[in-house]
Amino acid sequence: MELTSGKLVETLATCSKGPADEPAEIVALVRQAQPSFAATLYSAWNAEGTELSPALREELEAGRARVDLYRSVAASVMSACSGLTTIKGLEVAALYPPGLVRYMNDLDFIASSEHDLWQAVSFLLEDGWDLDTATFSHIGGALQVMVSLRRENEDRYQLPYGIELATYYTLGNQGGIPPVPRLSGQWTTPAIKNTLMLLHERYEQPFRARDVVDAALLHESLRDGELDALHRGVVTLGLAVEYSELVRLIRAAGLGSPPRIPGGGWTTARVRARRLARGASFFARPLRGTARHLQRRLMMGAPGRVESMLWAAVQRRVHVVPAVRAGMLAFGLPLDGPRPDVAAAVLCRRGELAWADTPVGRFLLTIGDEVSQSAVDELSGDPRTPGDDAHQAAPEAVEQCL
């Protein structure tokens, strides 16, 4: 596919509201509505011989340097830790025409096991990265972990660099879309895997211009039989609604004509009904269903006043550790102190406190977005002495709470 600046501007206009006729309007629109698309557009202008202003050149070079750093880091960590798979960013960027830049906010890896995850995190910590946050969840009876790391940018006016490593592909949307701990068969090929991951981001935010270009290039890279496999994956994983929307955007932007899902609207309606049924099933246990729904609303940044009041009540009623074992997420704040002597993540509790001891450090846990300074102070320090009455949470504790 020939990605001209004209096609990129048309894609920008398709995904944004605002004038996109004059260069100044285009720059204003991409900066305001689609900042992750700016480097791609500027690099296309540059490749076509358009003279960029010093400010645009500086933005472009900052985006290019960010991608180059991530490429170097990925090569280094994957050489040292064999159990990692990249998703999205670098694999999709490799599909862009030479000279065009695909901006990357962070770098994403899937670890084949929890051991591989901690090995990679330890390697990155020794390489100068810092722990930022972690997320702990249960899928299929097993504890799953996602760790975020960050490194300050050399330019204090640029966003920090970020890396996310997880033992799963996606947690779904805590409702009708199920989690995906592992992909198998043809779904692991780059074109299918990254399209599925792209679709999973839709329930976090609307599709952006970069997403539409990514999807068009991924579809173009599909090989024999992979389109059918992709359609099966889309239906099986409950993503037909998002896929139909994405196909419409690709067509509207003039970036190709990917085939619609076999069955069209009927297939989409069946998937939508299946998602509604799955989401409703959680309310068979009202407290658990309400807690999952409210946490999902919190993560989307969209709780109303009544929902915020209910969420405050839920947090007082539900302890973190059994909530995680019941399917909710626990967010971990890294604490100062020596590394615990553990080989894998262990969820612990003492009274109202909850934490995770891991091979790289201790994390204070919450199911919401607040932690107390007293909890931070109490759990920081020597991880070998968290308190005489501290204990590892037992799986059966879920029934005592939810």
Phi, psi and omega in degrees: 000133177271111181266091178274164177298327178298318178293323180292321177295320178297321177295318177301315181294326179294324185262358184226162175251124180148161180291142180217051181257308181268153180308318181296322178293320180296315180296317180297319182292315182292324179291323184279317189256331187220059185301331180289351181260351187298311183298323178296314180295314180297321181292327177293315176303314182298318180294332180272002176092006177287131180284124180268151174289161178305323181294317180291323177298320180294317177300316181297314182293327177295318178294320180295317180295325179296315179295320179299319179296315179298321179297319179293316180296318181298317179298320182292310185289325180286335174289323182276333185231104189285343186270033181244147174233134176276151173226152176061246192340279188294322180294321178287321180301329180293343179275345181288147178301150178307135179096337179272139184255130171256112183296142177232119177287320179213181183240132185243137177228147169249128178266140182286343177204166178295324177301316180296323179298310182292328176297316180291319179297316178299318178300316182290323177298319178291338180271006174105003177276158181241145173295136178249296178212173172214156177232135181238137183207166176243126174231123179060033178083001181244144177287131178243148187226141169231131181240132176252134176237159179215158175219135181296142177286148177298330177261115185294348178268000177256152179297148176299159174281150181220148175224137173237131177235135183221158176266008181218166178277312179202151178267006184072205181243021180063016180217244185285337180267118187284158175290158179231092179290326183217148171251149182222166176061220182293342180294346180273353178294147187307315184296317181285311182305312184285331174293317179297319179294322178297319179295325180293340180280349185296325182283357173268327181196160178297157176297136179257170180302319179298321179298319182293317177295315177305312183296321179296317179291322178295319178296321180295333182273357178297139179255185184307126176082347185286331178296316178297319179296320178298314180299321177296319179296319180300316181288314182299320183272004175076033186247019184295325179297312181293322181295318179298319178295318182294319178298319178299319181292320178300315179294317182295329180277355180074028182258013179137179180226067179299140180297146176283166179298137174305132182097345174052232184297329179295317178296317179299319180295320178297317180295319179298318179295320179296320178295318179298320180294318180295316179298320181291332184297333181292339182275005171299331170246101192305316182294316180297314181296318179294319180297315178299316181297315183291322177295320177300317179296322177297316181295329178278354179071028186232025181287139175276183184295316180294318179297322178296321178294317178296320181296320177299321179291320179299317181297329177287333185270330189251124175278149188300309188297308177296331177297320178296316181293341178270000175113358177275172180257145172243131181259131188251130174259120181295140181248154176287153176134168178297160178287135177297154180271072179226155179261345180211169181294136178232124177274132184229159178213150171213110184061235180273353182276146175219142179207166176239123171268129182227167179297345181249357180152177179259142178237127171285132188254145173211151174265357180246217181236018180227143171224153181268149177296328180295323177293320177300313182295320185291325185264352177281164179104218185285113182291350181279350183229065180282352180136146185295331184261011177288146179208156175288134182291133179271146181303326183292349181296341179301323183287340180281345185244315186244000000 
